[in-house]
Amino acid sequence: MPGKEDDHVDLRRKDTATLKAAAAALDWAFKNPSEQTTNPPLQPRARLNDAKANLSREDMTRLGDARTLGGVGSILLLIPAVNIVGYILILIAGKYVSDELGDRSIFDNMLYAVIAGIVGVAAAAFIFFTGAMFGVFSFAASAIAAVIVGLGITWAGLIVSSIFLRRAYDTMATKLNVGTFRTAGLLYFIGAILTIVLVGFLILFVAAIVQIVAFFAIQDVAQGMQPQPMTAQTPQPGMKFCPSCGTQLVASVTFCSRCGAKQPP
């Protein structure tokens, strides 16, 4: 059975098709203004507005989901028994934000951060195991060397992971107008570097708290999606503005040549 993700995709495809059809109708009306003064058009403007409204509601739903998933996932990161679930929820939230903002780099950087962390831990675990095995059959020095090398690889993987995460959060901070993401990314980067002297773990804990605040601060509509106010203009002599779409028209026309709305007397 199709899931919620499929429903989102179908809705966006239908609205995109409606937008294209309405845009084509508007283009025809604009190129044939003489026919608009005698025959009322099919009001393509209404279809265009409905499609835009549907896309706006979809954007609000996706960003709201990202806020909830990211916030809950960040809380779960602080609980050792379920922190893997937290990582998954945060990654899904990043995918939602990336899709809504039309910036794939957000999700890509978050995915690279996860991969870098996993590779670092896996490589360290392998070295720990092989070093311990050699230590049993030869001498303890090899085991000690394996621990040192393993810790070094884990540290390097953590730093690389924090670099990618910081890139993703910097982009989200700018496009969502939530500066707390930038702070969280910086704290993760500093904490990763300072884990070698242990104080970094405290900074990473603070970064996780700031991350919770950042996700719950996401608004339903991003700053770049907010409608821009129209500035008042004065029509030229013998002209008027369409009250529906704002197109400047000859004062005597009955219907707007662009949106098809009937003009007041």
C-alpha positions, 0 to 999 in steps of 0.5 A, spaced: 500 500 500 502 507 498 505 510 504 505 517 506 511 519 502 507 517 496 501 521 497 506 527 498 509 525 491 502 525 488 499 531 491 505 535 489 505 532 482 498 534 481 499 541 483 505 542 479 500 539 473 495 544 475 500 550 475 502 549 468 495 548 465 493 555 469 500 558 466 498 556 459 491 559 460 494 565 463 499 566 457 493 565 452 489 570 455 495 575 455 496 574 448 489 574 446 486 581 449 481 582 444 477 576 446 477 577 453 473 584 452 467 580 449 467 573 452 468 572 459 474 567 460 475 560 464 478 564 470 485 560 470 487 565 475 482 561 480 486 555 478 492 558 479 491 560 486 488 553 488 494 550 486 499 555 490 494 554 496 495 546 496 503 547 495 503 552 501 499 547 505 504 541 503 510 545 505 507 547 512 506 540 513 513 537 511 516 543 515 512 541 521 514 534 520 521 536 520 520 540 526 517 534 530 521 529 528 528 533 528 526 535 535 524 528 538 530 525 535 534 530 538 531 528 545 532 521 543 540 522 542 541 523 549 538 516 551 543 511 550 538 505 549 535 509 543 539 514 540 540 510 534 532 511 533 534 519 534 539 519 529 534 516 524 529 521 525 534 527 525 536 524 518 529 524 516 527 531 518 533 533 514 530 530 508 524 533 509 527 540 510 532 539 504 526 537 499 522 543 501 527 548 501 530 545 494 537 544 496 539 537 496 546 539 499 542 539 506 541 532 506 547 530 503 551 533 508 547 530 513 548 523 510 555 524 509 556 526 517 552 519 519 557 515 514 563 518 516 561 517 523 559 510 522 566 508 518 570 511 523 567 507 529 567 501 524 574 502 523 576 503 530 572 497 532 576 492 527 583 495 529 581 494 536 579 487 535 585 485 531 590 488 536 587 484 541 588 478 538 595 479 536 596 481 543 594 475 546 599 471 541 605 475 541 605 481 546 601 486 550 604 492 546 600 490 540 594 491 543 596 498 546 598 500 539 591 498 537 587 502 542 591 508 541 590 507 533 583 506 534 581 512 538 585 516 533 581 513 527 574 514 532 577 522 533 578 523 526 571 520 524 568 524 529 571 531 526 569 529 519 562 528 521 562 534 525 564 538 519 559 535 514 553 536 519 556 544 520 555 545 513 548 542 513 546 546 519 549 553 516 545 552 510 538 550 514 540 556 519 540 561 513 534 558 509 530 557 515 532 563 519 533 559 525 540 561 527 540 556 533 542 551 527 548 555 526 550 555 533 549 547 534 553 546 528 559 550 531 558 547 538 558 540 534 565 542 531 568 544 537 566 539 541 569 533 536 576 537 536 576 537 544 574 530 545 581 528 545 581 532 552 575 529 554 572 536 555 569 536 548 564 531 551 561 536 555 560 541 549 557 535 545 552 534 550 551 542 550 550 542 542 545 536 543 541 541 547 541 547 542 540 542 537 533 540 540 531 548 541 533 549 533 529 543 531 523 546 535 524 553 532 522 551 525 516 555 522 511 552 518 513 556 512 520 558 511 523 565 510 524 564 503 517 562 502 513 568 505 509 572 500 512 579 499 508 585 500 506 589 493 507 596 493 502 601 491 502 604 485 498 609 481 495 607 474 497 612 468 492 616 465 486 612 462 489 606 465 487 602 471 489 596 475 486 589 475 483 588 482 485 581 482 492 580 479 494 588 479 495 588 471 495 595 468 489 595 463 485 600 459 480 603 463 474 601 458 476 594 458 470 589 461 475 583 463 482 583 465 487 580 459 491 577 464 487 573 469 480 574 466 477 577 472 471 582 470 473 589 472 468 593 476 465 599 472 
